[in-house]
Amino acid sequence: MDEAEQRLGLDWSNPVRHQNFYKAVFRPSVLRANRQARRRALPPALKFHALRHTYASLCVAAGIPPLEIARFMGHAKVTTTLSVYAHLFEDDHTDAMFALEAMSKVSGENIIALRG
């Protein structure tokens, strides 16, 4: 990761070119996570786009309104958001949100802070 940061200045206030981020940060991070876990913790073919779907799914589970999620996702129309994630709006995500909250309180040597 240190090497990746040297190759790519991560200024999160500006858009980052996908290819630069993918090659310099994302792929090395997936490989590093698998190496540190001493087993295949993440699929080697994991695509960055999958994280976009995860983010949208977590927004739905957190009860964020579809119009706001559409804005977060950069969708021009809320109908895009609703058609892609319609199945998520039908479920009760209370248990999943409690589990995620519990995970956020976990600490240990296998947790690496991204910032600070």
Distance bins in CASP14 RR format, pairs under 12 A and 6 or more apart:
PFRMAT RR
TARGET T0000
AUTHOR 0000-0000-0000
RMODE 2
METHOD distances of the structure
MODEL  1
1 7 0 0 0 0 0 1 0 0 0 0 0
1 8 0 0 0 0 0 1 0 0 0 0 0
1 10 0 0 0 0 0 1 0 0 0 0 0
1 24 0 0 0 0 0 1 0 0 0 0 0
1 25 1 0 0 1 0 0 0 0 0 0 0
1 26 0 0 0 0 0 1 0 0 0 0 0
1 27 0 0 0 0 0 1 0 0 0 0 0
1 28 1 0 0 1 0 0 0 0 0 0 0
1 29 1 0 0 1 0 0 0 0 0 0 0
1 30 0 0 0 0 0 1 0 0 0 0 0
1 31 0 0 0 0 0 1 0 0 0 0 0
1 32 1 0 0 1 0 0 0 0 0 0 0
1 33 0 0 0 0 0 1 0 0 0 0 0
1 35 0 0 0 0 0 1 0 0 0 0 0
1 36 0 0 0 0 0 1 0 0 0 0 0
1 112 0 0 0 0 1 0 0 0 0 0 0
1 113 0 0 0 0 0 1 0 0 0 0 0
1 114 0 0 0 0 1 0 0 0 0 0 0
2 8 0 0 0 0 0 1 0 0 0 0 0
2 10 0 0 0 0 0 1 0 0 0 0 0
2 24 0 0 0 0 0 1 0 0 0 0 0
2 25 0 0 0 0 0 1 0 0 0 0 0
2 28 0 0 0 0 0 1 0 0 0 0 0
2 29 0 0 0 0 0 1 0 0 0 0 0
2 32 0 0 0 0 0 1 0 0 0 0 0
3 24 0 0 0 0 1 0 0 0 0 0 0
3 25 0 0 0 0 0 1 0 0 0 0 0
3 28 1 0 0 1 0 0 0 0 0 0 0
3 29 0 0 0 0 0 1 0 0 0 0 0
3 31 0 0 0 0 0 1 0 0 0 0 0
3 32 0 0 0 0 0 1 0 0 0 0 0
4 10 0 0 0 0 1 0 0 0 0 0 0
4 20 0 0 0 0 0 1 0 0 0 0 0
4 21 0 0 0 0 1 0 0 0 0 0 0
4 22 0 0 0 0 0 1 0 0 0 0 0
4 23 0 0 0 0 1 0 0 0 0 0 0
4 24 1 0 1 0 0 0 0 0 0 0 0
4 25 1 0 1 0 0 0 0 0 0 0 0
4 26 0 0 0 0 1 0 0 0 0 0 0
4 27 0 0 0 0 1 0 0 0 0 0 0
4 28 1 0 1 0 0 0 0 0 0 0 0
4 29 1 0 0 1 0 0 0 0 0 0 0
4 30 0 0 0 0 0 1 0 0 0 0 0
4 31 0 0 0 0 0 1 0 0 0 0 0
4 32 0 0 0 0 1 0 0 0 0 0 0
5 11 0 0 0 0 0 1 0 0 0 0 0
5 21 0 0 0 0 0 1 0 0 0 0 0
5 24 0 0 0 0 1 0 0 0 0 0 0
5 25 1 0 0 1 0 0 0 0 0 0 0
5 28 0 0 0 0 0 1 0 0 0 0 0
5 29 0 0 0 0 0 1 0 0 0 0 0
5 114 0 0 0 0 0 1 0 0 0 0 0
5 115 0 0 0 0 0 1 0 0 0 0 0
6 24 0 0 0 0 1 0 0 0 0 0 0
6 25 0 0 0 0 0 1 0 0 0 0 0
6 28 0 0 0 0 0 1 0 0 0 0 0
7 20 0 0 0 0 1 0 0 0 0 0 0
7 21 0 0 0 0 0 1 0 0 0 0 0
7 23 0 0 0 0 1 0 0 0 0 0 0
7 24 1 0 1 0 0 0 0 0 0 0 0
7 25 0 0 0 0 1 0 0 0 0 0 0
7 27 0 0 0 0 0 1 0 0 0 0 0
7 28 0 0 0 0 1 0 0 0 0 0 0
8 14 0 0 0 0 0 1 0 0 0 0 0
8 16 1 0 0 1 0 0 0 0 0 0 0
8 17 0 0 0 0 1 0 0 0 0 0 0
8 18 0 0 0 0 0 1 0 0 0 0 0
8 19 0 0 0 0 0 1 0 0 0 0 0
8 20 1 0 1 0 0 0 0 0 0 0 0
8 21 1 0 0 1 0 0 0 0 0 0 0
8 22 0 0 0 0 0 1 0 0 0 0 0
8 23 0 0 0 0 1 0 0 0 0 0 0
8 24 1 0 1 0 0 0 0 0 0 0 0
8 25 1 0 0 1 0 0 0 0 0 0 0
8 26 0 0 0 0 0 1 0 0 0 0 0
8 27 0 0 0 0 0 1 0 0 0 0 0
8 28 0 0 0 0 0 1 0 0 0 0 0
8 29 0 0 0 0 0 1 0 0 0 0 0
9 16 0 0 0 0 1 0 0 0 0 0 0
9 17 0 0 0 0 0 1 0 0 0 0 0
9 20 0 0 0 0 1 0 0 0 0 0 0
9 21 0 0 0 0 0 1 0 0 0 0 0
9 24 0 0 0 0 1 0 0 0 0 0 0
9 25 0 0 0 0 1 0 0 0 0 0 0
10 16 1 0 0 1 0 0 0 0 0 0 0
10 20 0 0 0 0 0 1 0 0 0 0 0
10 21 0 0 0 0 1 0 0 0 0 0 0
10 24 0 0 0 0 1 0 0 0 0 0 0
10 25 1 0 0 1 0 0 0 0 0 0 0
10 26 0 0 0 0 0 1 0 0 0 0 0
10 29 0 0 0 0 0 1 0 0 0 0 0
10 114 0 0 0 0 0 1 0 0 0 0 0
10 115 0 0 0 0 0 1 0 0 0 0 0
11 17 0 0 0 0 0 1 0 0 0 0 0
11 20 0 0 0 0 0 1 0 0 0 0 0
11 21 0 0 0 0 0 1 0 0 0 0 0
12 21 0 0 0 0 0 1 0 0 0 0 0
12 25 0 0 0 0 0 1 0 0 0 0 0
12 114 0 0 0 0 0 1 0 0 0 0 0
12 115 0 0 0 0 1 0 0 0 0 0 0
14 20 0 0 0 0 0 1 0 0 0 0 0
14 21 0 0 0 0 0 1 0 0 0 0 0
15 21 0 0 0 0 1 0 0 0 0 0 0
16 22 0 0 0 0 1 0 0 0 0 0 0
16 23 0 0 0 0 0 1 0 0 0 0 0
16 24 0 0 0 0 1 0 0 0 0 0 0
16 25 0 0 0 0 1 0 0 0 0 0 0
16 26 0 0 0 0 0 1 0 0 0 0 0
16 48 0 0 0 0 0 1 0 0 0 0 0
17 23 0 0 0 0 1 0 0 0 0 0 0
17 24 0 0 0 0 1 0 0 0 0 0 0
17 25 0 0 0 0 0 1 0 0 0 0 0
18 24 0 0 0 0 0 1 0 0 0 0 0
18 25 0 0 0 0 0 1 0 0 0 0 0
18 26 0 0 0 0 1 0 0 0 0 0 0
18 27 0 0 0 0 0 1 0 0 0 0 0
18 47 0 0 0 0 0 1 0 0 0 0 0
18 48 1 0 0 1 0 0 0 0 0 0 0
18 49 0 0 0 0 1 0 0 0 0 0 0
18 52 0 0 0 0 0 1 0 0 0 0 0
19 25 0 0 0 0 0 1 0 0 0 0 0
19 26 0 0 0 0 0 1 0 0 0 0 0
19 27 0 0 0 0 0 1 0 0 0 0 0
19 48 0 0 0 0 0 1 0 0 0 0 0
20 26 0 0 0 0 1 0 0 0 0 0 0
20 27 0 0 0 0 0 1 0 0 0 0 0
20 48 0 0 0 0 0 1 0 0 0 0 0
21 27 0 0 0 0 1 0 0 0 0 0 0
21 28 0 0 0 0 0 1 0 0 0 0 0
21 29 0 0 0 0 0 1 0 0 0 0 0
21 48 1 0 0 1 0 0 0 0 0 0 0
21 51 0 0 0 0 0 1 0 0 0 0 0
22 28 0 0 0 0 1 0 0 0 0 0 0
22 29 0 0 0 0 0 1 0 0 0 0 0
22 30 0 0 0 0 0 1 0 0 0 0 0
22 46 0 0 0 0 0 1 0 0 0 0 0
22 47 0 0 0 0 1 0 0 0 0 0 0
22 48 1 0 1 0 0 0 0 0 0 0 0
22 49 0 0 0 0 1 0 0 0 0 0 0
22 51 0 0 0 0 0 1 0 0 0 0 0
23 29 0 0 0 0 0 1 0 0 0 0 0
23 30 0 0 0 0 0 1 0 0 0 0 0
23 31 0 0 0 0 0 1 0 0 0 0 0
23 48 0 0 0 0 0 1 0 0 0 0 0
25 31 0 0 0 0 0 1 0 0 0 0 0
25 32 0 0 0 0 0 1 0 0 0 0 0
25 48 0 0 0 0 1 0 0 0 0 0 0
25 114 0 0 0 0 0 1 0 0 0 0 0
26 32 0 0 0 0 0 1 0 0 0 0 0
26 33 0 0 0 0 0 1 0 0 0 0 0
26 42 0 0 0 0 0 1 0 0 0 0 0
26 46 0 0 0 0 1 0 0 0 0 0 0
26 47 0 0 0 0 1 0 0 0 0 0 0
26 48 1 0 1 0 0 0 0 0 0 0 0
26 49 0 0 0 0 0 1 0 0 0 0 0
26 50 0 0 0 0 0 1 0 0 0 0 0
26 51 0 0 0 0 1 0 0 0 0 0 0
27 33 0 0 0 0 0 1 0 0 0 0 0
27 34 0 0 0 0 0 1 0 0 0 0 0
27 42 0 0 0 0 0 1 0 0 0 0 0
27 44 0 0 0 0 1 0 0 0 0 0 0
27 45 0 0 0 0 0 1 0 0 0 0 0
27 46 0 0 0 0 1 0 0 0 0 0 0
27 47 0 0 0 0 0 1 0 0 0 0 0
27 48 0 0 0 0 1 0 0 0 0 0 0
28 34 0 0 0 0 0 1 0 0 0 0 0
28 35 0 0 0 0 0 1 0 0 0 0 0
29 35 0 0 0 0 0 1 0 0 0 0 0
29 36 0 0 0 0 0 1 0 0 0 0 0
29 41 0 0 0 0 0 1 0 0 0 0 0
29 42 0 0 0 0 1 0 0 0 0 0 0
29 46 0 0 0 0 1 0 0 0 0 0 0
29 48 0 0 0 0 0 1 0 0 0 0 0
29 51 0 0 0 0 0 1 0 0 0 0 0
29 112 0 0 0 0 0 1 0 0 0 0 0
29 114 0 0 0 0 1 0 0 0 0 0 0
30 36 0 0 0 0 0 1 0 0 0 0 0
30 37 0 0 0 0 0 1 0 0 0 0 0
30 40 0 0 0 0 0 1 0 0 0 0 0
30 41 0 0 0 0 1 0 0 0 0 0 0
30 42 1 0 1 0 0 0 0 0 0 0 0
30 43 0 0 0 0 1 0 0 0 0 0 0
30 44 1 0 0 1 0 0 0 0 0 0 0
30 45 0 0 0 0 1 0 0 0 0 0 0
30 46 1 0 1 0 0 0 0 0 0 0 0
30 47 0 0 0 0 1 0 0 0 0 0 0
30 48 0 0 0 0 1 0 0 0 0 0 0
30 50 0 0 0 0 0 1 0 0 0 0 0
30 51 0 0 0 0 0 1 0 0 0 0 0
31 37 0 0 0 0 0 1 0 0 0 0 0
31 40 0 0 0 0 0 1 0 0 0 0 0
31 41 0 0 0 0 0 1 0 0 0 0 0
31 42 0 0 0 0 1 0 0 0 0 0 0
31 43 0 0 0 0 0 1 0 0 0 0 0
31 44 1 0 0 1 0 0 0 0 0 0 0
31 45 0 0 0 0 0 1 0 0 0 0 0
31 46 0 0 0 0 0 1 0 0 0 0 0
32 41 0 0 0 0 0 1 0 0 0 0 0
32 42 0 0 0 0 1 0 0 0 0 0 0
32 112 0 0 0 0 1 0 0 0 0 0 0
33 39 0 0 0 0 0 1 0 0 0 0 0
33 40 0 0 0 0 1 0 0 0 0 0 0
33 41 1 0 1 0 0 0 0 0 0 0 0
33 42 1 0 1 0 0 0 0 0 0 0 0
33 43 0 0 0 0 0 1 0 0 0 0 0
33 44 0 0 0 0 0 1 0 0 0 0 0
33 46 0 0 0 0 1 0 0 0 0 0 0
33 110 0 0 0 0 0 1 0 0 0 0 0
33 111 0 0 0 0 0 1 0 0 0 0 0
33 112 0 0 0 0 1 0 0 0 0 0 0
34 40 1 0 1 0 0 0 0 0 0 0 0
34 41 1 0 1 0 0 0 0 0 0 0 0
34 42 1 0 1 0 0 0 0 0 0 0 0
34 43 0 0 0 0 1 0 0 0 0 0 0
34 44 1 0 0 1 0 0 0 0 0 0 0
34 45 0 0 0 0 0 1 0 0 0 0 0
34 46 0 0 0 0 1 0 0 0 0 0 0
35 41 0 0 0 0 1 0 0 0 0 0 0
35 42 0 0 0 0 0 1 0 0 0 0 0
35 44 0 0 0 0 0 1 0 0 0 0 0
36 42 0 0 0 0 0 1 0 0 0 0 0
36 109 0 0 0 0 0 1 0 0 0 0 0
36 110 1 0 0 1 0 0 0 0 0 0 0
36 111 0 0 0 0 0 1 0 0 0 0 0
36 112 0 0 0 0 1 0 0 0 0 0 0
37 110 1 0 0 1 0 0 0 0 0 0 0
37 112 0 0 0 0 0 1 0 0 0 0 0
38 110 0 0 0 0 0 1 0 0 0 0 0
40 46 0 0 0 0 0 1 0 0 0 0 0
41 110 0 0 0 0 1 0 0 0 0 0 0
42 48 0 0 0 0 0 1 0 0 0 0 0
42 50 0 0 0 0 0 1 0 0 0 0 0
42 51 0 0 0 0 0 1 0 0 0 0 0
43 50 0 0 0 0 1 0 0 0 0 0 0
46 53 0 0 0 0 0 1 0 0 0 0 0
46 54 0 0 0 0 0 1 0 0 0 0 0
47 53 0 0 0 0 1 0 0 0 0 0 0
47 54 0 0 0 0 0 1 0 0 0 0 0
48 54 0 0 0 0 0 1 0 0 0 0 0
48 55 0 0 0 0 0 1 0 0 0 0 0
49 55 0 0 0 0 0 1 0 0 0 0 0
49 56 0 0 0 0 0 1 0 0 0 0 0
49 73 0 0 0 0 0 1 0 0 0 0 0
50 56 0 0 0 0 0 1 0 0 0 0 0
50 57 0 0 0 0 0 1 0 0 0 0 0
51 57 0 0 0 0 0 1 0 0 0 0 0
51 58 0 0 0 0 0 1 0 0 0 0 0
52 58 0 0 0 0 0 1 0 0 0 0 0
52 59 0 0 0 0 0 1 0 0 0 0 0
52 69 0 0 0 0 0 1 0 0 0 0 0
52 72 0 0 0 0 0 1 0 0 0 0 0
52 73 1 0 0 1 0 0 0 0 0 0 0
52 74 0 0 0 0 0 1 0 0 0 0 0
52 75 0 0 0 0 0 1 0 0 0 0 0
52 81 0 0 0 0 0 1 0 0 0 0 0
52 84 0 0 0 0 0 1 0 0 0 0 0
52 85 0 0 0 0 0 1 0 0 0 0 0
53 59 0 0 0 0 0 1 0 0 0 0 0
53 60 0 0 0 0 0 1 0 0 0 0 0
53 69 0 0 0 0 0 1 0 0 0 0 0
53 73 0 0 0 0 1 0 0 0 0 0 0
53 81 0 0 0 0 0 1 0 0 0 0 0
53 84 0 0 0 0 1 0 0 0 0 0 0
53 85 0 0 0 0 1 0 0 0 0 0 0
53 87 0 0 0 0 0 1 0 0 0 0 0
53 88 0 0 0 0 1 0 0 0 0 0 0
54 60 0 0 0 0 0 1 0 0 0 0 0
54 61 0 0 0 0 0 1 0 0 0 0 0
54 73 0 0 0 0 0 1 0 0 0 0 0
54 85 0 0 0 0 0 1 0 0 0 0 0
54 88 0 0 0 0 0 1 0 0 0 0 0
54 100 0 0 0 0 0 1 0 0 0 0 0
55 61 0 0 0 0 0 1 0 0 0 0 0
55 62 0 0 0 0 0 1 0 0 0 0 0
55 64 0 0 0 0 0 1 0 0 0 0 0
55 69 0 0 0 0 1 0 0 0 0 0 0
55 72 1 0 0 1 0 0 0 0 0 0 0
55 73 1 0 0 1 0 0 0 0 0 0 0
55 74 0 0 0 0 0 1 0 0 0 0 0
55 85 0 0 0 0 0 1 0 0 0 0 0
56 62 0 0 0 0 0 1 0 0 0 0 0
56 63 0 0 0 0 0 1 0 0 0 0 0
56 64 0 0 0 0 1 0 0 0 0 0 0
56 66 0 0 0 0 0 1 0 0 0 0 0
56 68 0 0 0 0 0 1 0 0 0 0 0
56 69 1 0 0 1 0 0 0 0 0 0 0
56 70 0 0 0 0 1 0 0 0 0 0 0
56 71 0 0 0 0 0 1 0 0 0 0 0
56 72 1 0 0 1 0 0 0 0 0 0 0
56 73 1 0 1 0 0 0 0 0 0 0 0
56 74 0 0 0 0 0 1 0 0 0 0 0
56 75 0 0 0 0 1 0 0 0 0 0 0
56 80 0 0 0 0 0 1 0 0 0 0 0
56 81 1 0 0 1 0 0 0 0 0 0 0
56 82 0 0 0 0 0 1 0 0 0 0 0
56 84 1 0 0 1 0 0 0 0 0 0 0
56 85 1 0 1 0 0 0 0 0 0 0 0
56 86 0 0 0 0 0 1 0 0 0 0 0
56 87 0 0 0 0 0 1 0 0 0 0 0
56 88 1 0 0 1 0 0 0 0 0 0 0
56 89 0 0 0 0 0 1 0 0 0 0 0
57 63 0 0 0 0 0 1 0 0 0 0 0
57 64 0 0 0 0 0 1 0 0 0 0 0
57 69 0 0 0 0 1 0 0 0 0 0 0
57 73 0 0 0 0 0 1 0 0 0 0 0
57 81 0 0 0 0 0 1 0 0 0 0 0
57 84 0 0 0 0 0 1 0 0 0 0 0
57 85 1 0 0 1 0 0 0 0 0 0 0
57 87 0 0 0 0 1 0 0 0 0 0 0
57 88 1 0 1 0 0 0 0 0 0 0 0
57 89 0 0 0 0 0 1 0 0 0 0 0
57 91 0 0 0 0 0 1 0 0 0 0 0
57 93 0 0 0 0 1 0 0 0 0 0 0
57 96 0 0 0 0 1 0 0 0 0 0 0
57 97 0 0 0 0 0 1 0 0 0 0 0
57 100 0 0 0 0 0 1 0 0 0 0 0
58 64 0 0 0 0 1 0 0 0 0 0 0
58 69 0 0 0 0 1 0 0 0 0 0 0
58 72 0 0 0 0 0 1 0 0 0 0 0
58 73 0 0 0 0 0 1 0 0 0 0 0
58 85 0 0 0 0 0 1 0 0 0 0 0
58 88 0 0 0 0 1 0 0 0 0 0 0
58 93 0 0 0 0 1 0 0 0 0 0 0
58 96 0 0 0 0 1 0 0 0 0 0 0
58 97 0 0 0 0 1 0 0 0 0 0 0
58 99 0 0 0 0 0 1 0 0 0 0 0
58 100 1 0 0 1 0 0 0 0 0 0 0
58 101 0 0 0 0 0 1 0 0 0 0 0
58 103 0 0 0 0 0 1 0 0 0 0 0
58 104 0 0 0 0 0 1 0 0 0 0 0
59 65 0 0 0 0 1 0 0 0 0 0 0
59 66 0 0 0 0 1 0 0 0 0 0 0
59 67 0 0 0 0 0 1 0 0 0 0 0
59 68 1 0 0 1 0 0 0 0 0 0 0
59 69 1 0 1 0 0 0 0 0 0 0 0
59 70 0 0 0 0 0 1 0 0 0 0 0
59 71 0 0 0 0 0 1 0 0 0 0 0
59 72 1 0 0 1 0 0 0 0 0 0 0
59 73 0 0 0 0 1 0 0 0 0 0 0
59 81 0 0 0 0 1 0 0 0 0 0 0
59 85 0 0 0 0 1 0 0 0 0 0 0
59 88 0 0 0 0 1 0 0 0 0 0 0
59 89 0 0 0 0 0 1 0 0 0 0 0
59 93 0 0 0 0 0 1 0 0 0 0 0
59 97 0 0 0 0 0 1 0 0 0 0 0
60 66 0 0 0 0 1 0 0 0 0 0 0
60 68 0 0 0 0 0 1 0 0 0 0 0
60 69 1 0 0 1 0 0 0 0 0 0 0
60 70 0 0 0 0 0 1 0 0 0 0 0
60 72 0 0 0 0 0 1 0 0 0 0 0
60 73 0 0 0 0 0 1 0 0 0 0 0
60 81 0 0 0 0 1 0 0 0 0 0 0
60 82 0 0 0 0 0 1 0 0 0 0 0
60 84 0 0 0 0 0 1 0 0 0 0 0
60 85 1 0 1 0 0 0 0 0 0 0 0
60 86 0 0 0 0 1 0 0 0 0 0 0
60 87 0 0 0 0 1 0 0 0 0 0 0
60 88 1 0 1 0 0 0 0 0 0 0 0
60 89 1 0 0 1 0 0 0 0 0 0 0
60 90 0 0 0 0 1 0 0 0 0 0 0
60 91 0 0 0 0 1 0 0 0 0 0 0
60 92 0 0 0 0 0 1 0 0 0 0 0
60 93 1 0 0 1 0 0 0 0 0 0 0
60 96 0 0 0 0 0 1 0 0 0 0 0
60 97 0 0 0 0 0 1 0 0 0 0 0
61 69 0 0 0 0 0 1 0 0 0 0 0
61 85 0 0 0 0 0 1 0 0 0 0 0
61 88 1 0 0 1 0 0 0 0 0 0 0
61 89 0 0 0 0 0 1 0 0 0 0 0
61 91 0 0 0 0 1 0 0 0 0 0 0
61 92 0 0 0 0 1 0 0 0 0 0 0
61 93 1 1 0 0 0 0 0 0 0 0 0
61 94 0 0 0 0 1 0 0 0 0 0 0
61 95 0 0 0 0 1 0 0 0 0 0 0
61 96 1 0 1 0 0 0 0 0 0 0 0
61 97 1 0 1 0 0 0 0 0 0 0 0
61 98 0 0 0 0 0 1 0 0 0 0 0
61 99 0 0 0 0 0 1 0 0 0 0 0
61 100 1 0 0 1 0 0 0 0 0 0 0
61 101 0 0 0 0 0 1 0 0 0 0 0
62 68 0 0 0 0 0 1 0 0 0 0 0
62 69 0 0 0 0 1 0 0 0 0 0 0
62 72 0 0 0 0 0 1 0 0 0 0 0
62 88 0 0 0 0 0 1 0 0 0 0 0
62 93 1 0 0 1 0 0 0 0 0 0 0
62 94 0 0 0 0 0 1 0 0 0 0 0
62 96 0 0 0 0 1 0 0 0 0 0 0
62 97 1 0 0 1 0 0 0 0 0 0 0
62 98 0 0 0 0 0 1 0 0 0 0 0
62 100 0 0 0 0 1 0 0 0 0 0 0
62 101 0 0 0 0 0 1 0 0 0 0 0
63 69 0 0 0 0 1 0 0 0 0 0 0
63 85 0 0 0 0 0 1 0 0 0 0 0
63 88 0 0 0 0 0 1 0 0 0 0 0
63 89 0 0 0 0 1 0 0 0 0 0 0
63 91 0 0 0 0 0 1 0 0 0 0 0
63 92 0 0 0 0 0 1 0 0 0 0 0
63 93 1 0 0 1 0 0 0 0 0 0 0
63 94 0 0 0 0 0 1 0 0 0 0 0
63 96 0 0 0 0 0 1 0 0 0 0 0
63 97 0 0 0 0 1 0 0 0 0 0 0
64 70 0 0 0 0 0 1 0 0 0 0 0
64 71 0 0 0 0 1 0 0 0 0 0 0
64 72 1 0 0 1 0 0 0 0 0 0 0
64 73 0 0 0 0 0 1 0 0 0 0 0
64 81 0 0 0 0 0 1 0 0 0 0 0
64 85 0 0 0 0 0 1 0 0 0 0 0
64 88 0 0 0 0 0 1 0 0 0 0 0
64 89 0 0 0 0 0 1 0 0 0 0 0
64 93 0 0 0 0 0 1 0 0 0 0 0
64 97 0 0 0 0 0 1 0 0 0 0 0
65 71 0 0 0 0 1 0 0 0 0 0 0
65 72 0 0 0 0 0 1 0 0 0 0 0
65 78 0 0 0 0 1 0 0 0 0 0 0
65 81 0 0 0 0 0 1 0 0 0 0 0
65 82 0 0 0 0 0 1 0 0 0 0 0
65 89 0 0 0 0 0 1 0 0 0 0 0
66 72 0 0 0 0 0 1 0 0 0 0 0
66 73 0 0 0 0 0 1 0 0 0 0 0
66 75 0 0 0 0 1 0 0 0 0 0 0
66 77 0 0 0 0 0 1 0 0 0 0 0
66 78 1 0 1 0 0 0 0 0 0 0 0
66 79 0 0 0 0 1 0 0 0 0 0 0
66 80 0 0 0 0 0 1 0 0 0 0 0
66 81 1 0 1 0 0 0 0 0 0 0 0
66 82 1 0 1 0 0 0 0 0 0 0 0
66 83 0 0 0 0 0 1 0 0 0 0 0
66 84 0 0 0 0 0 1 0 0 0 0 0
66 85 0 0 0 0 1 0 0 0 0 0 0
66 86 0 0 0 0 1 0 0 0 0 0 0
66 88 0 0 0 0 0 1 0 0 0 0 0
66 89 1 0 0 1 0 0 0 0 0 0 0
67 73 0 0 0 0 0 1 0 0 0 0 0
67 74 0 0 0 0 0 1 0 0 0 0 0
67 75 0 0 0 0 1 0 0 0 0 0 0
67 77 0 0 0 0 0 1 0 0 0 0 0
67 78 1 0 1 0 0 0 0 0 0 0 0
67 79 0 0 0 0 0 1 0 0 0 0 0
67 80 0 0 0 0 0 1 0 0 0 0 0
67 81 0 0 0 0 1 0 0 0 0 0 0
67 82 0 0 0 0 1 0 0 0 0 0 0
68 74 0 0 0 0 0 1 0 0 0 0 0
68 75 0 0 0 0 0 1 0 0 0 0 0
68 78 0 0 0 0 1 0 0 0 0 0 0
68 81 0 0 0 0 1 0 0 0 0 0 0
69 75 0 0 0 0 1 0 0 0 0 0 0
69 78 0 0 0 0 1 0 0 0 0 0 0
69 80 0 0 0 0 0 1 0 0 0 0 0
69 81 1 0 1 0 0 0 0 0 0 0 0
69 82 0 0 0 0 1 0 0 0 0 0 0
69 84 0 0 0 0 0 1 0 0 0 0 0
69 85 1 0 0 1 0 0 0 0 0 0 0
69 88 0 0 0 0 1 0 0 0 0 0 0
69 89 0 0 0 0 1 0 0 0 0 0 0
70 76 0 0 0 0 1 0 0 0 0 0 0
70 77 1 0 0 1 0 0 0 0 0 0 0
70 78 1 0 1 0 0 0 0 0 0 0 0
70 79 0 0 0 0 1 0 0 0 0 0 0
70 80 1 0 0 1 0 0 0 0 0 0 0
70 81 1 0 1 0 0 0 0 0 0 0 0
70 82 0 0 0 0 1 0 0 0 0 0 0
70 83 0 0 0 0 0 1 0 0 0 0 0
70 84 0 0 0 0 1 0 0 0 0 0 0
70 85 0 0 0 0 1 0 0 0 0 0 0
71 77 0 0 0 0 0 1 0 0 0 0 0
71 78 0 0 0 0 1 0 0 0 0 0 0
71 80 0 0 0 0 0 1 0 0 0 0 0
71 81 0 0 0 0 1 0 0 0 0 0 0
72 78 0 0 0 0 0 1 0 0 0 0 0
72 81 0 0 0 0 1 0 0 0 0 0 0
72 85 0 0 0 0 0 1 0 0 0 0 0
73 80 0 0 0 0 1 0 0 0 0 0 0
73 81 1 0 0 1 0 0 0 0 0 0 0
73 82 0 0 0 0 0 1 0 0 0 0 0
73 84 0 0 0 0 1 0 0 0 0 0 0
73 85 0 0 0 0 1 0 0 0 0 0 0
74 80 0 0 0 0 1 0 0 0 0 0 0
74 81 0 0 0 0 1 0 0 0 0 0 0
74 84 0 0 0 0 0 1 0 0 0 0 0
75 81 1 0 1 0 0 0 0 0 0 0 0
75 82 0 0 0 0 1 0 0 0 0 0 0
75 83 0 0 0 0 1 0 0 0 0 0 0
75 84 0 0 0 0 1 0 0 0 0 0 0
75 85 0 0 0 0 0 1 0 0 0 0 0
77 83 0 0 0 0 1 0 0 0 0 0 0
77 84 0 0 0 0 0 1 0 0 0 0 0
78 84 0 0 0 0 0 1 0 0 0 0 0
78 85 0 0 0 0 0 1 0 0 0 0 0
78 86 0 0 0 0 0 1 0 0 0 0 0
78 89 0 0 0 0 0 1 0 0 0 0 0
79 85 0 0 0 0 0 1 0 0 0 0 0
79 86 0 0 0 0 0 1 0 0 0 0 0
80 86 0 0 0 0 0 1 0 0 0 0 0
81 88 0 0 0 0 0 1 0 0 0 0 0
81 89 0 0 0 0 1 0 0 0 0 0 0
82 88 0 0 0 0 1 0 0 0 0 0 0
82 89 1 0 0 1 0 0 0 0 0 0 0
82 90 0 0 0 0 0 1 0 0 0 0 0
83 89 0 0 0 0 0 1 0 0 0 0 0
85 91 0 0 0 0 0 1 0 0 0 0 0
85 93 0 0 0 0 0 1 0 0 0 0 0
87 93 0 0 0 0 0 1 0 0 0 0 0
88 96 0 0 0 0 0 1 0 0 0 0 0
91 97 0 0 0 0 0 1 0 0 0 0 0
92 98 0 0 0 0 0 1 0 0 0 0 0
93 99 0 0 0 0 1 0 0 0 0 0 0
93 100 0 0 0 0 1 0 0 0 0 0 0
93 101 0 0 0 0 0 1 0 0 0 0 0
94 100 0 0 0 0 0 1 0 0 0 0 0
94 101 0 0 0 0 0 1 0 0 0 0 0
95 101 0 0 0 0 0 1 0 0 0 0 0
95 102 0 0 0 0 0 1 0 0 0 0 0
96 102 0 0 0 0 0 1 0 0 0 0 0
96 103 0 0 0 0 0 1 0 0 0 0 0
97 103 0 0 0 0 0 1 0 0 0 0 0
97 104 0 0 0 0 0 1 0 0 0 0 0
98 104 0 0 0 0 0 1 0 0 0 0 0
98 105 0 0 0 0 0 1 0 0 0 0 0
99 105 0 0 0 0 0 1 0 0 0 0 0
99 106 0 0 0 0 0 1 0 0 0 0 0
100 106 0 0 0 0 0 1 0 0 0 0 0
103 111 0 0 0 0 1 0 0 0 0 0 0
104 111 0 0 0 0 0 1 0 0 0 0 0
105 111 0 0 0 0 0 1 0 0 0 0 0
107 113 0 0 0 0 0 1 0 0 0 0 0
END
